[in-house]
Amino acid sequence: MAVRRLHTPLPIYAIDGERTILYAPGHLAVVSRSEARAVEAALLCERESRDASSALGRVARDLRSSAQNAVSSWRARVEAPFAPECLTVSLEFSCNLACAYCFSSPRGRAARQSLDERALDSAARWVAERTAAKSGKRFHLVVAGAGEPTLRWEMLQRLVALTRRQAAMAGLGWFGYIATSGVIPADRARWLAREFDMVGVSCDGPPDIQDRQRPFPGGGSSSAAVEGTAHVLAEAGGRLTVRSTITPETVERQAEIVAYLHDRLGATRIRFEPVYRVNGFSPDDGAWFAENFLAARAKARELGCELSLSGVRLDEVHGPYCNVLRDVLQLASDGSVAGCFLRNGAGEGADLPPAVGRWDPATGEWLLDMEAIAAHRGRAGRIPDRCQECLAAYSCARDCPDVCPVVARADCPPGFRCQVQRELALAFLLEAAAEAR
């Protein structure tokens, strides 16, 4: 089904079929073909036509307004000063699993630990002060990105306590999220349920998938431990979300994975992500992945679950996952400030953007390179020419993190993630249009 862009420079699109779907980020209308031609003519006028108060005039006006809001919202995000309201911490790498696709492991290199309580407290205070300047915001703590955080138990407990304290001193509410492998003792699972607003458990599906993709270092099964942790979290009143990594081997089992996570882990909030970086997918696999994701989404709805994929979210204006675009201060274990969520201090490669700051123990301050941050935001916020005709241009992570928008060439051809997100965006809009009729 063909997508046409109706306006330049505004992101307003038409999807032609029996009836025409008109779309701008945040607004959708379904009209006849003749009505679509009238709306298109109104959109091409520099000034509002005399029949702007008519039904079709209002459609044109609402599309234009929504598109303008999306453009201005994205421009403001790219150009605004960096003012984090979320502190993400990657503790020193330590893990009790040997996932086949791990991007966090030092892989034989010694991961340096430079984050002590003084450094964490300083960062929490800095984020709290900037969050307090924004109306109606909460302090967010995210613990993720370097193996299993509960293996750094004492540091994790101190981190929660000091961020709560800094949030309270700034007059802020506190929200905490932690990502765990789920292979943890029951008493620690109960603590997570009590202390964090949301606990993200990584589970890739039924035992034959989980135990192949996320085994213990010696090759042992981890699935029973994850199921047990999910039950403990539920009994303790924890709010559980499950993240599954989808590989080429599991693409066609996505609906089955949803059913397993619901039936055996009690999950009602599920997120699927195609495996990161060197992942075995080619651009031609995009439609295949999307077809099976949509089948899994239908199964999730049947079971009363929510299934999402972070790469395309039509209900919000967003771009790549860059921390500095999302007002996130991410501390890597080596004491650096990471512009990319994949950089956690474990010796990552040159295909990721460099750190944008560091902890200075001599002065007790975090030294941020604001010029580097501004340059990073500018490059990451650029919408490539190849995306201009795509209806998800303002609601897509593009090929991040497989291809970094900061260090890669601007003319990179579309990759696997681009194709997945293009397919899903169209499917989501067709679904919304069917519901609107």
Order of alpha helices (4+ residues) and beta strands (2+ residues): beta-beta-beta-beta-alpha-alpha-beta-alpha-beta-alpha-beta-alpha-beta-alpha-alpha-beta-alpha-beta-alpha-beta-beta-beta-beta-beta-alpha-alpha
